[in-house]
Structure formats: C-alpha cells, structure tokens
Amino acid sequence: MTDQRTSTVITVLTAPGEPEPPGLDALRARGEVRMASDEASLRQTLPGTHVMMVTDFRTEALAAAWPEARQLEWIHATSAGVDALMFPELVEGPVKVTNARGIFDRSIAEYVLGTILMFAKDFPRSLRLQQAHQWQHRDTERAQDKEVLVVGAGSIGRQIARLVSGIGMIPHGIARRARHDDPDFVAVHANEQLFEQLEQADYVVIAAPLTPQTEGLFDARAFGAMKSTARLINIGRGPIVRTSDLVEALDRQVIAGAALDVFEEEPLPAGHPLWDRENVIMTAHMAGDFIGWKRALTDQFLENLDRWQNGEELFNGVNKELGYAAG
C-alpha cells in the first residue's frame, strides 16, 4: 500500500436518508473515507478532503459548504448530469470534475427504444383494454423508416442511434457542432438547426445535459415546430421541458404524445394533469437504472481513483464551462 493511497481522504456525499453506496469496503482500502449527507455534516468532513464522490445529483450542500473545501482536488459525480455541481466557485476554480458517463448509456437507449415501440404498437391502449377485458382489433404503426431526432448526440445519444438503427429507423442528432460523417447518425446537426430538424422528426428524444442553454429549450415554440404526429421522449433532465407548455401542446394535439422519465418537479405531484393522459408514458426517473447500477457506479469511481492515486489522467472529465463531459 503506497503512502498516496493511505493518505487520501475521500468524502462520500449521499442524499439525506440514502444508504451507504455498495462497494465502500474497497474504497476504504484506498484511503480514509468520510460520510456526509447534508451541509452540516459536509462542513465537518470537507476539511482535509482530497477527493469527493457525490451520489446526490440534486445536492445544494456542496455549494453551501464550499469554503471548507480548501484541500479538495477532484469531485466525481455518480450521475451523467452534473448541473447541480456547476456553481460559480467550482466552475471558476481548479478542482477537477468527472462524471458517470458510460454506465447508463445502454440501459437508457433500451428504454428509448422500448417507448418508441410502445407508441408504434399502441401498447398503452392495449394494456388499458386488457384491464377492461375488451377485445378491440386495431391497425398500428411501423417504426421502420421513421426519423428519430436525438437532441444531445453524446455517448447516450450515440447508443440510442445505434439501437434505433437496428430496427430500420433513421437517426439524426443535434450537438454543438455539425458532423456529417458520424458512424452512428445519418447526420449530426448544429444546435442552430434544431427547429429545422424538429419539423422532420417522428420521434424527438431529449438526451442533452441541463445547462443554461438547454433549460426551457422545449417550450411552446419548439412543440409548435414538431409534426402533429410526433412524440417527445425525455430522458435528459426535466427542466429542459416547460411542463405547462407540454400539457398545452398535448391538449391542443400539437404533438401526438410524450414519454417522460424526468420532470421539472420530482416527484410529480399526484394531482398533476400528466398522470391521466392516455398518450403519455411516465416513469419515475429510472430509465438508466438497471439491477446492479449502484455497485457499477462505485466500481467506475474506484477505477478512476486508482488513476488519480497513480498520477494518471482521469477519464470522463467534465468541461466545467460547458457543464458536461465533452469528447
């Protein structure tokens, strides 16, 4: 055991009431592990901390306790989105940030493909008819040759493109820069071409991170640009969609339906009008959560921690100005 390993102080920040992440015995073999779950406990654990593992992707505790983080060198977020961590002091300072890019990609892509097929084959109505013991023959749609626009052509978006291509769908992407020789998308278009591409898409998938540029991006204007037969799928972040505008677009049949795993307000209130929509599929922020995902997150952090302790370059580095892991 090297001196670097034994002298490393690691603070693990969990949500209040959340159990200890699995696999921490392996972490304790690599340094001193401290646990925190709120601002008060974080203020106690941060002095002397070199590395943080943050499992609470909605936390505001770190920003509040930041003055105590004088020896902190690196923060790892066990989530793809790092928007809650992008407060000015962290963004402008030298502390490195990494995320859980890669862990959830395939699982989320399978979720997206599943919701597309549910819409195309009208499974929501079939399930309602089954519960009512009603036999009702219907014609349904083919997914083949339908265009899927993935807003956010990063690692998750790339997996989505691969899976939908496998059933004959046509994937296009939206990213900061256009890419016309992409191996997984027919084409990747620049952000400025979003509304032009919305007019063509049969399914619009939000896979973008939450940043000042994407917050509220899908509003009445965006829905108005979509086909009346198009469906929206959001597996990115809830605040990218203006919920009230989405409800109105569904009411007025501006778009044909939505599959939502994330919401502006979580959990969604029991009385919210989205619950009773027959053309809406909803899940509780679980699109990427496969059996064993928590241990997979710890193992990924351990691999990066070994790199850090050996003086090697970290993977999944976040561009703090952009607010996500680029490249």
C-alpha positions as CSV (number, residue, x, y, z in Angstrom):
1,M,0.0,0.0,0.0
2,T,1.5,3.3,-1.1
3,D,1.7,6.4,1.0
4,Q,-0.6,8.2,-1.6
5,R,-3.3,5.5,-1.0
6,T,-3.2,5.6,2.7
7,S,-3.1,9.4,3.0
8,T,-6.0,10.0,0.6
9,V,-9.1,11.5,2.3
10,I,-12.3,10.8,0.5
11,T,-15.7,12.2,1.4
12,V,-18.8,10.5,0.1
13,L,-21.8,12.8,-0.2
14,T,-25.1,11.0,-0.3
15,A,-28.7,12.3,-0.2
16,P,-30.2,12.6,3.3
17,G,-31.5,9.1,4.3
18,E,-29.8,7.3,1.5
19,P,-27.9,4.2,2.5
20,E,-24.2,3.8,2.1
21,P,-23.3,3.0,-1.6
22,P,-22.3,-0.6,-2.1
23,G,-18.6,-1.4,-2.5
24,L,-17.2,1.1,0.0
25,D,-15.1,-1.6,1.6
26,A,-12.9,-1.5,-1.5
27,L,-12.9,2.3,-1.2
28,R,-11.7,2.2,2.4
29,A,-8.8,0.1,1.3
30,R,-7.6,3.1,-0.7
31,G,-7.9,5.8,1.9
32,E,-9.8,7.4,4.7
33,V,-13.5,7.5,3.9
34,R,-15.8,10.1,5.4
35,M,-19.6,10.1,5.0
36,A,-21.8,13.2,4.6
37,S,-25.4,13.7,3.8
38,D,-26.1,17.4,4.2
39,E,-24.5,20.8,4.6
40,A,-23.8,20.4,8.3
41,S,-22.1,17.0,8.0
42,L,-20.3,18.1,4.9
43,R,-18.8,21.1,6.7
44,Q,-17.3,18.7,9.2
45,T,-15.9,16.2,6.6
46,L,-14.6,18.6,3.9
47,P,-11.6,20.0,5.8
48,G,-8.6,17.8,4.7
49,T,-10.6,16.0,2.0
50,H,-8.8,15.5,-1.3
51,V,-11.5,13.6,-3.3
52,M,-15.3,13.6,-3.3
53,M,-17.7,11.0,-4.6
54,V,-21.2,12.7,-4.9
55,T,-24.2,10.4,-5.2
56,D,-26.8,13.1,-4.7
57,F,-27.1,14.7,-8.1
58,R,-29.6,17.3,-6.8
59,T,-27.4,18.5,-3.9
60,E,-27.0,22.1,-2.9
61,A,-25.0,21.2,0.1
62,L,-21.6,21.3,-1.6
63,A,-22.1,24.9,-2.8
64,A,-23.1,25.9,0.7
65,A,-20.1,24.2,2.4
66,W,-17.6,25.1,-0.3
67,P,-15.4,27.4,1.9
68,E,-14.4,24.3,3.8
69,A,-13.1,22.6,0.6
70,R,-9.6,24.1,0.7
71,Q,-7.7,20.8,0.0
72,L,-10.2,19.4,-2.4
73,E,-8.7,18.4,-5.8
74,W,-11.3,16.3,-7.5
75,I,-15.0,15.6,-7.4
76,H,-16.7,12.6,-9.0
77,A,-20.4,12.7,-9.7
78,T,-22.1,9.3,-9.9
79,S,-24.5,10.6,-12.5
80,A,-24.3,11.6,-16.1
81,G,-25.7,15.1,-15.3
82,V,-23.6,17.4,-13.2
83,D,-25.8,20.5,-13.3
84,A,-26.3,20.7,-9.5
85,L,-22.5,20.9,-9.1
86,M,-21.9,23.7,-11.5
87,F,-21.9,26.6,-9.1
88,P,-19.5,29.5,-9.9
89,E,-16.8,28.8,-7.3
90,L,-16.4,25.3,-8.6
91,V,-16.6,26.2,-12.2
92,E,-14.0,29.0,-11.9
93,G,-11.6,27.1,-9.6
94,P,-9.0,24.4,-10.2
95,V,-11.0,21.4,-8.8
96,K,-11.4,18.7,-11.4
97,V,-14.9,17.1,-12.0
98,T,-15.7,13.7,-13.5
99,N,-19.0,12.0,-14.1
100,A,-20.5,8.6,-14.6
101,R,-20.6,8.8,-18.4
102,G,-20.9,5.3,-19.9
103,I,-22.7,3.5,-17.1
104,F,-26.2,4.3,-18.1
105,D,-25.9,4.6,-21.9
106,R,-27.1,1.2,-23.0
107,S,-29.9,1.0,-20.4
108,I,-31.3,4.4,-21.3
109,A,-31.1,3.6,-25.0
110,E,-33.1,0.4,-24.4
111,Y,-35.7,2.5,-22.6
112,V,-36.0,4.9,-25.5
113,L,-36.3,2.0,-28.0
114,G,-39.0,0.4,-25.7
115,T,-41.0,3.6,-25.6
116,I,-40.8,4.1,-29.3
117,L,-42.2,0.6,-29.8
118,M,-44.9,1.1,-27.2
119,F,-46.1,4.2,-29.1
120,A,-45.8,2.5,-32.5
121,K,-47.6,-0.7,-31.5
122,D,-50.1,1.2,-29.2
123,F,-49.3,-0.9,-26.2
124,P,-50.6,1.7,-23.7
125,R,-54.1,1.3,-25.2
126,S,-53.8,-2.5,-25.4
127,L,-53.0,-2.6,-21.7
128,R,-56.0,-0.5,-20.8
129,L,-58.2,-2.7,-23.0
130,Q,-56.8,-5.8,-21.3
131,Q,-57.6,-4.4,-17.9
132,A,-61.1,-3.7,-19.1
133,H,-61.4,-7.2,-20.6
134,Q,-62.1,-5.7,-24.0
135,W,-61.1,-7.2,-27.4
136,Q,-60.5,-4.5,-29.9
137,H,-58.6,-5.1,-33.1
138,R,-56.6,-2.1,-34.4
139,D,-54.0,-1.3,-37.0
140,T,-50.8,0.1,-35.6
141,E,-47.7,1.9,-37.0
142,R,-44.4,0.6,-38.3
143,A,-41.3,2.0,-36.7
144,Q,-39.1,1.3,-39.7
145,D,-38.1,4.3,-41.8
146,K,-39.3,6.8,-39.1
147,E,-36.9,9.6,-38.3
148,V,-35.6,9.9,-34.7
149,L,-34.0,13.2,-33.7
150,V,-31.7,12.8,-30.7
151,V,-31.1,16.2,-29.1
152,G,-27.8,15.7,-27.4
153,A,-25.5,13.5,-29.5
154,G,-23.1,12.4,-26.8
155,S,-22.5,8.9,-25.5
156,I,-26.1,8.3,-24.5
157,G,-27.4,9.7,-27.8
158,R,-25.0,7.5,-29.7
159,Q,-26.3,4.4,-28.1
160,I,-29.8,5.5,-28.9
161,A,-28.9,6.0,-32.5
162,R,-27.3,2.5,-32.7
163,L,-30.4,0.8,-31.3
164,V,-33.0,2.6,-33.4
165,S,-30.9,2.0,-36.5
166,G,-31.1,-1.7,-35.7
167,I,-34.8,-1.7,-36.4
168,G,-34.6,0.4,-39.5
169,M,-35.2,3.8,-38.1
170,I,-33.3,6.9,-39.3
171,P,-31.3,8.7,-36.5
172,H,-30.3,12.3,-36.7
173,G,-28.6,14.2,-33.9
174,I,-28.3,17.7,-32.5
175,A,-25.0,18.8,-31.0
176,R,-22.8,21.9,-30.6
177,R,-21.1,21.3,-33.9
178,A,-22.4,19.5,-37.1
179,R,-20.9,16.2,-38.0
180,H,-21.8,14.7,-41.4
181,D,-19.5,11.7,-41.3
182,D,-20.7,10.3,-38.0
183,P,-20.6,6.5,-37.8
184,D,-23.9,6.2,-35.8
185,F,-26.1,9.1,-37.0
186,V,-27.2,9.8,-40.6
187,A,-26.1,13.3,-39.7
188,V,-25.4,15.4,-36.6
189,H,-26.7,18.9,-37.0
190,A,-25.6,22.0,-35.1
191,N,-27.7,23.5,-32.3
192,E,-28.8,26.3,-34.6
193,Q,-30.6,23.8,-36.8
194,L,-32.8,22.4,-34.1
195,F,-36.1,23.9,-35.3
196,E,-35.4,23.0,-38.9
197,Q,-34.8,19.3,-37.8
198,L,-37.8,19.3,-35.4
199,E,-40.1,19.7,-38.5
200,Q,-38.8,16.4,-39.9
201,A,-38.7,14.1,-36.9
202,D,-41.3,11.4,-36.0
203,Y,-39.7,10.9,-32.5
204,V,-37.8,13.6,-30.7
205,V,-35.5,12.3,-27.9
206,I,-34.0,14.7,-25.4
207,A,-30.7,13.3,-24.3
208,A,-29.0,16.6,-23.6
209,P,-27.5,17.8,-20.2
210,L,-29.1,20.6,-18.3
211,T,-27.2,23.8,-18.9
212,P,-28.2,27.5,-19.2
213,Q,-28.6,26.9,-22.9
214,T,-30.9,23.9,-22.7
215,E,-33.1,24.9,-19.7
216,G,-36.5,25.5,-21.1
217,L,-35.4,24.7,-24.6
218,F,-38.6,22.7,-25.3
219,D,-41.3,25.2,-24.9
220,A,-44.4,26.2,-26.9
221,R,-42.3,27.3,-29.8
222,A,-40.4,24.0,-30.0
223,F,-43.6,22.0,-29.8
224,G,-45.1,24.1,-32.5
225,A,-42.2,23.2,-34.8
226,M,-42.8,19.5,-34.4
227,K,-45.1,17.3,-36.5
228,S,-48.6,16.9,-35.1
229,T,-47.9,13.1,-35.3
230,A,-44.5,13.3,-33.5
231,R,-43.8,12.0,-30.0
232,L,-41.4,13.5,-27.4
233,I,-39.2,11.3,-25.3
234,N,-37.3,13.0,-22.4
235,I,-34.6,11.0,-20.7
236,G,-32.3,14.0,-20.2
237,R,-33.3,16.5,-17.4
238,G,-36.8,17.7,-16.5
239,P,-36.2,21.4,-16.7
240,I,-35.3,21.2,-20.4
241,V,-39.0,20.9,-21.0
242,R,-41.5,23.5,-19.9
243,T,-44.2,21.2,-18.5
244,S,-47.0,23.7,-18.8
245,D,-46.2,24.2,-22.5
246,L,-46.1,20.4,-23.0
247,V,-49.5,19.9,-21.3
248,E,-51.0,22.6,-23.6
249,A,-49.4,21.0,-26.7
250,L,-50.9,17.7,-25.8
251,D,-54.3,19.3,-25.1
252,R,-54.3,21.1,-28.4
253,Q,-52.9,18.0,-30.2
254,V,-49.9,20.0,-31.4
255,I,-47.9,16.8,-30.8
256,A,-49.2,13.2,-30.6
257,G,-47.7,12.1,-27.3
258,A,-44.8,12.0,-24.8
259,A,-42.7,9.5,-22.9
260,L,-41.2,11.2,-19.8
261,D,-38.7,9.8,-17.3
262,V,-37.8,13.2,-15.9
263,F,-39.8,16.3,-14.8
264,E,-39.4,19.9,-13.7
265,E,-40.8,18.9,-10.3
266,E,-39.8,15.4,-8.9
267,P,-41.7,13.5,-7.7
268,L,-44.6,14.7,-10.0
269,P,-47.5,15.8,-7.8
270,A,-50.3,13.3,-7.5
271,G,-52.8,15.8,-8.9
272,H,-50.8,16.8,-12.0
273,P,-52.7,16.5,-15.3
274,L,-50.0,14.4,-16.9
275,W,-50.9,11.4,-14.9
276,D,-54.2,10.8,-16.7
277,R,-53.1,11.4,-20.3
278,E,-53.7,8.3,-22.5
279,N,-50.9,9.5,-24.8
280,V,-48.3,9.9,-22.1
281,I,-45.9,7.2,-20.8
282,M,-44.3,8.2,-17.5
283,T,-41.6,6.6,-15.3
284,A,-40.0,7.7,-12.0
285,H,-36.5,8.9,-13.2
286,M,-35.4,5.3,-13.7
287,A,-34.6,5.0,-17.4
288,G,-31.0,4.1,-16.8
289,D,-31.3,2.2,-13.5
290,F,-30.5,-1.5,-14.1
291,I,-30.1,-4.2,-11.5
292,G,-26.6,-3.6,-10.0
293,W,-26.2,0.0,-11.2
294,K,-25.1,1.3,-7.8
295,R,-22.2,-1.1,-7.5
296,A,-21.3,-0.3,-11.1
297,L,-21.0,3.4,-10.2
298,T,-18.7,2.6,-7.3
299,D,-16.5,0.4,-9.4
300,Q,-16.2,3.1,-12.0
301,F,-15.2,5.6,-9.3
302,L,-12.6,3.1,-7.9
303,E,-11.1,2.7,-11.4
304,N,-10.7,6.5,-11.7
305,L,-9.4,6.8,-8.1
306,D,-6.7,4.3,-8.9
307,R,-5.7,6.5,-11.8
308,W,-5.7,9.6,-9.6
309,Q,-3.6,7.9,-6.9
310,N,-1.1,6.8,-9.6
311,G,-0.8,10.2,-11.1
312,E,-2.6,9.2,-14.3
313,E,-5.1,11.2,-16.3
314,L,-8.7,10.8,-15.2
315,F,-11.4,9.6,-17.6
316,N,-14.8,11.2,-18.0
317,G,-13.5,14.7,-17.3
318,V,-16.2,17.3,-17.3
319,N,-15.8,20.6,-19.1
320,K,-17.0,22.8,-16.3
321,E,-17.8,25.8,-18.6
322,L,-20.0,23.6,-20.8
323,G,-21.4,21.6,-17.9
324,Y,-20.8,18.1,-19.3
325,A,-18.2,15.6,-20.3
326,A,-17.3,16.5,-23.8
327,G,-15.5,14.3,-26.3
